[in-house]
Amino acid sequence: MNYGWLSLLPPIVAVVMAIKSKNVILSLFCGGFVGTMIFCMGNPFLAVKSMIGDYFFVQLTDSYNAGVIVLVIFIGGFIKLMEKSGGARAFSKFVYRFVNTGLKAQMCAWAGGILIFFSDLGTPLLVGPVFRPLFDKLKISREKLAWILDSTSSPVAILIPFIGWGVYIMGLIQAEFENLNIAQSDYTTFVQAIPFQIYAILAILMIPLIAFTGKDFSQMRKAEKRTVGSDFTAKEKQENKIMSENGEYSIGNARPSMVILPIVVVFVTLFVTLAPLGFPFQKVDGNAFRVALTMGYFFGALVLMALIRVYKVKTFQETFKLYVDGMKGMTDVAVTLVLAWSLGGMISGLGTADFIVNGMKAVNFSAGLIPAAIFLFGTFVSFSTGSSWGTFAIMMPLAIPMAHAFSIPYAIAVGAVLSGGLFGDHCSPISDTTILSSTGAECDLVEHVKTQLPYALVNGVIAFGAYLFAGFTGSNLAVVLAVIALFGVIFVWNKKEHADSAA
């Protein structure tokens, strides 16, 4: 059945409510309810039944989703131990001897996000808790940390060919090459497309550019000003006072090694488990990767528990309770993810993406406009669904045949698909990486979206212009011009905001 414009209502309701109500779980539920109401012809009883039986249960029993939820729960326990044991705080104090300025803190968080390139889900939940105390101490907003986490998770992962993202994308490319009898290698095409992944490159480069120039703008600039007058240390002092009354067991006994060693264990476990399968140079099954990463966090937590006991930070009973509480604390994240996945399934069933794609097919574009059009429509699909991977699957079968028919380099078309999917996902409040980035920074999700959106829009508009240039010229100089344009926009925008403030 063709639902037409009605297929656009669920994502619109979810996004608008998330921004207005600042309650993401309620917004996702309402968006999903609207979708099932459409399916059930306006019957609210059947709509609720369908949501629970056809979506919530199905999403929870999906092997990929179940693996992600289990991984998130184990990460939650690990993070809670690191935070409440004082390990992250001890590490931040240790780093503070060297990282004692806002610039250094931002650059270290940026570098940390890049180094954990293998997991877009792990990056915000691992880097965030480590750097959050340091950002608080240096009066840098948690919105800024959430933006850095979000800009070094998917944008980094999407550029790496030998992890899950690259393997998935190359599989989509190869399928279209086989359909069109194209002899070119999917790996070669992916590597050639890296310079045309313009949005990802701009998102990554924008962090050091903002950090070095100090030229925050729009909502992020307001968040930074608010943070200067805030006090995140009151809770920390109270915790230290309480722990100091527990005799020999004190949070003051924590050591930086309580962060460093467990993280090393996570990495070692990951590589030891996956190396026999050819990682990182060969394709590794996604389930095997999630199992290995979950094992890494489990073994890292065991090592951290042992260190907590050795340094007499907490008793075993207190330590184990923290670990379990950390797992429980991820319930909101798990519920949000299930609701987001369910909404994505409803959108797919309503044919939202097909409606958008068919509208694009109905318009005749010149060859030079096709890459920009692919980017634009990919952005809308990704923003509406909150899924970049789903967008890749929808747009790649359209983009590559169009590139083949109009003699456009495949790398440009692939780059436009990937950038569009990433840009829309970066802006969407129902994206899992957006949700997890706000979780890792302990920042309100809506505030994270509001402060990141202007930065994402700047990069998106520049990327759109770069694809116009690439479409008509076929030149990989598009990314160079995009970076130059980013420098110019930031300086001009900042100058304008300062002028408005003075007025």
C-alpha positions, -999 to +999 in steps of 0.1 A: +000+000+000+012+035-009+008+058+021+021+089+003+026+119+024+012+101+055+045+082+056+063+114+066+042+120+097+059+096+122+094+110+118+081+146+117+061+140+149+091+124+167+116+151+157+093+180+165+082+166+198+118+158+208+128+194+202+097+209+219+091+185+248+127+177+256+115+141+264+130+118+238+114+086+250+079+102+249+087+117+215+098+084+200+068+066+214+044+092+200+061+091+166+058+053+166+022+055+178+013+077+149+029+052+125+010+023+139-022+044+139-017+048+102-012+010+097-042+002+119-065+027+101-069+049+132-077+022+158-058+031+189-062-003+206-048-022+176-021+005+173-008-002+208-010-040+202+009-036+170+036-014+186+043-040+213+039-072+193+051-062+159+079-038+168+091-038+204+093-076+206+107-079+172+134-053+178+144-069+211+147-104+195+168-091+165+203-105+169+220-072+160+199-051+183+202-076+211+240-076+207+241-038+208+219-037+240+241-063+257+272-044+247+257-011+261+248-028+294+283-041+299+297-007+290+274+008+315+288-013+343+324-006+332+318+032+331+300+033+364+330+016+380+354+040+364+334+071+375+325+062+410+357+045+419+375+078+413+396+063+385+384+088+359+388+116+383+423+105+393+432+102+356+418+137+349+438+151+378+469+134+365+463+146+329+455+181+343+492+185+351+498+185+314+464+192+299+457+224+319+440+245+292+407+243+273+426+238+240+446+209+253+415+192+267+396+195+235+424+183+214+430+153+237+393+143+236+395+147+198+425+125+196+409+099+219+378+097+197+400+092+166+421+065+183+390+045+192+381+043+155+368+007+156+336+014+174+313+043+168+291+031+197+321+027+220+337+060+213+312+083+232+307+059+261+344+054+266+360+088+259+331+108+274+334+096+311+372+099+310+372+135+298+340+148+314+357+156+348+385+174+330+360+195+309+341+203+341+372+214+358+383+236+329+348+251+325+342+236+291+305+228+284+293+193+283+276+202+251+310+208+236+322+174+248+291+157+233+298+174+200+334+162+200+322+127+208+296+127+181+321+142+156+347+115+162+325+084+163+307+078+130+327+104+110+359+085+119+344+050+115+330+057+081+365+065+067+380+031+078+377+002+052+385-027+075+359-022+103+321-029+103+312+004+085+336-002+056+327-038+052+290-030+051+295-002+026+317-022+003+291-050+003+265-025-010+289-012-036+299-047-048+262-057-051+256-028-075+287-035-095+276-071-100+242-059-112+258-035-137+286-059-147+312-034-135+347-049-131+360-023-107+369-034-071+346-023-043+376-018-021+393+005-047+361+025-050+357+029-013+393+041-010+388+065-039+356+078-023+374+088+009+384+123-004+347+127-014+334+119+020+333+156+025+310+159+054+329+134+075+362+152+068+347+186+077+331+172+109+365+159+121+385+189+111+360+214+126+370+203+161+407+214+160+397+245+140+372+256+167+396+246+195+426+265+182+407+296+171+382+297+201+356+308+176+325+290+189+292+303+175+255+301+177+240+279+205+274+264+214+288+298+221+259+304+245+265+270+262+301+279+267+292+312+283+267+294+307+293+269+317+318+296+329+294+305+357+284+269+366+298+247+393+302+210+386+325+205+416+300+206+444+288+171+438+324+159+436+333+175+469+303+159+486+313+125+473+348+130+485+335+140+520+313+109+522+341+086+511+366+101+535+344+089+564+348+052+554+381+046+571+408+030+550+384+028+520+385+062+503+380+076+468+412+095+475+431+063+471+422+061+434+451+060+409+453+069+372+461+033+364+425+025+373+417+041+339+447+032+318+451-005+326+414-015+322+413+003+288+444-015+277+427-047+287+397-038+265+420-032+235+441-063+240+411-085+245+395-071+213+426-077+192+435-111+207+399-124+201+396-111+165+432-115+153+427-152+144+398-141+122+421-117+103+412-085+121+420-057+112+430-066+077+402-090+068+364-089+070+352-099+105+316-109+112+297-082+130+284-105+157+320-117+164+331-081+167+304-072+192+311-104+212+348-095+214+341-059+224+317-071+251+343-095+264+368-066+264+346-045+286+339-074+309+375-083+314+383-046+318+357-044+345+372-074+363+407-058+362+392-025+375+374-043+403+407-059+413+425-025+413+397-009+434+403-036+460+441-034+458+441+004+463+414+001+490+391+025+473+359+005+481+349-029+495+340-057+472+303-055+480+303-017+472+323-024+440+299-051+427+269-030+436+283-001+415+289-025+386+253-037+387+239-002+392+259+009+361+242-018+341+208-008+354+216+028+346+217+020+309+180+012+309+170+046+296+195+042+268+183+007+259+146+018+259+155+048+237+174+026+213+145+001+211+120+029+204+143+044+178+147+011+160+110+005+162+103+039+147+128+031+119+109-002+112+076+016+111+090+042+087+103+014+065+069-003+065+052+030+056+075+034+026+088+068+037+122+063+020+105+050-012+082+080-012+112+103-010+133+084-036+104+082-061+100+120-057+136+124-066+133+101-096+104+122-109+127+152-113+151+153-142+186+165-131+215+174-153+246+151-147+264+178-128+236+182-103+232+145-095+259+142-067+245+172-049+209+158-053+221+124-040+236+141-010+205+162-003+180+134-005+202+111+014+203+137+041+166+139+044+161+102+045+188+098+072+174+127+093+139+113+091+149+077+100+178+084+123+198+057+104+228+063+082+232+026+075+196+023+063+201+054+041+232+038+025+211+007+017+184+028+002+205+053-018+234+032-030+212+011-055+201+044-069+233+064-069+256+039-086+233+032-115+228+070-120+266+075-119+270+047-144+243+061-167+257+097-167+294+088-166+299+103-132+329+088-113+316+062-089+337+076-061+318+109-062+284+092-061+295+069-033+310+098-013+277+118-018+257+088-004+279+084+026+281+121+034+243+125+030+236+096+053+261+108+079+249+144+078+213+136+084+222+111+111+244+137+128+215+161+129+188+137+140+178+134+177+166+098+171+201+086+159+218+061+182+251+079+180+235+112+189+218+095+219+250+078+230+271+110+226+248+129+250+249+099+273+287+098+273+290+135+281+261+134+306+245+162+285+208+166+279+200+151+245+180+181+232+207+205+243+232+184+224+211+185+193+206+223+196+242+231+201+255+206+174+230+215+148+244+248+137+279+233+133+264+203+114+245+227+091+276+247+083+294+215+073+264+203+054+259+234+034+296+235+025+295+198+015+264+205-007+284+232-026+314+209-028+293+182-045+280+208-070+316+215-078+326+179-080+296+170-101+305+195-128+343+191-127+349+156-114+378+170-094+389+158-059+398+195-052+363+197-039+374+187-004+402+213-005+377+240-014+353+228+013+380+230+040+389+265+029+352+275+029+349+261+065+377+284+077+360+314+060+325+307+074+337+302+110+357+335+110+329+355+093+301+340+115+321+346+146+328+382+136+291+388+130+280+373+163+306+395+182+293+425+163+257+416+173+267+411+209+284+445+210+253+461+195 
